[in-house]
Amino acid sequence: MGVFTYESEASTVMPPARLFKALFVDAAEVMPKALPQAIKSIVTLEGDGGPGTIKQTYFGDGSLSFKERTDAIDNENLS
């Protein structure tokens, strides 16, 4: 097991606030619908979506999953 930090920057035609909300705030509802072959489900194991929340993502083939913990969310700066 290891700890990974991921940072990414991309250009899109969607407003940044809407994209941030879809990918990070509402990911458990949006991602399985947007990518049904890739993501089976996202389950909140602990927390309410804010800092300290632990989520587990299950991939479509059922063989792999990963857990992630949210340390901080800044809705104003979309980070």
N, C-alpha and C positions, 0 to 999 in steps of 0.2 A: 504494500500500500504506500502511496506517496501523496504529496501535496503538490498541486499544480495551480499556477496562476495564469490566467489567460487574458490577454488584452488584444483588441482588434479594432480596426478603423475601416469603414467602408462608405462608399457613396450610394445613395438611394434616392428615389423620387418621393418616398413616403416621408411625412413630417417626422422629425427625430423623436418627438414625444410619443407619437403613436407607435412607432417601431419599438421604442424602449418598453412601453407598456405591454406590447404583444410578446416580446422575447423574454422579458424578465419578471414583470409583475403578474401577468396573466398566462404565463407559459404552460401551466398545467392544463388549461382549457384550450389554448390556441394550438400548441405544437402537435399534439396527436391528431388534430383535425387537418392541419396544414401539411403534415408529413406522415400520413397513416402507415406507409410501408416502412418507414424508418423508426418511428417512435410509437410504441404501444400505449404507454401511459406515463404520467408523472404523478407521483404520490408524495404528499407532505407527511413526513414522519414525525416532525416536531416543529412547533411554532405556528405563527399566523401569517407568514409571508414577509415579515420584517426581519431586521437583524437577528441572527441566531437560528433562523429557520433551516431545517434540514429536509431536503427533498431527494427522492430516489427516482431516477429515470430508467424505464425499461424499454429496450429496443424491440423492434417489430419481430425479429426472429426468436425472441424469448431466451436467447442464450446469454446475453450480456445485459448488464445494468451498471449504473454508477450512482454514487451519492454525492450531493453537493451541499455545502453550508454557505449561507449568505451572511457575511460579516457586516456589511453596511449597504444601505441603499440611500442615494441622494436623488430624489425625484426632480429637484430644481436643476441640477447639473447633469441629469440623465446618466448617472454612474452608480 
